[in-house]
């Protein structure tokens, strides 16, 4: 059964006035109807109530993911994008678990910061200040994605 014929039958049964011309225009209009809002063909947008770092593009009447990433301190970082958080280098990763995508931030290079503000790696020996006291024999201890300065 044709969509418009079925719609006309339903509208006749419930006593609604027929507006087939309007429906034809809306159905054939280029764009995407998402969550009650119409997006133009080629428009890039966020879906309200969905993670803000996923952007969609309307393409041939359907939406597809245009860009995706992780939110970090109010900023969207693209998937596989690297960034500094203090001295540590972090990366946005996309994982699929139980058919759901998860966007997580991983520490890929943990590092320590000394009292002068210099970033230090696990092989570095340096001076650092702890509770107002300067220690000359310090090193950056790294375990997994955790880094902390230890002094002798």
Protein Blocks (a to p, Z undefined) as FASTA:
>chain_A
ZZklmmmmmmmmnopacffkmmmmmmmpgcddeehiacdehiacddehiafkbccddeeh
iacdfbdcddeehiacdehiacdehjbccddddddeehiacdddddfbdcdddfkopacd
fkbccdddeehiacfbdcdddehjaccdddZZ
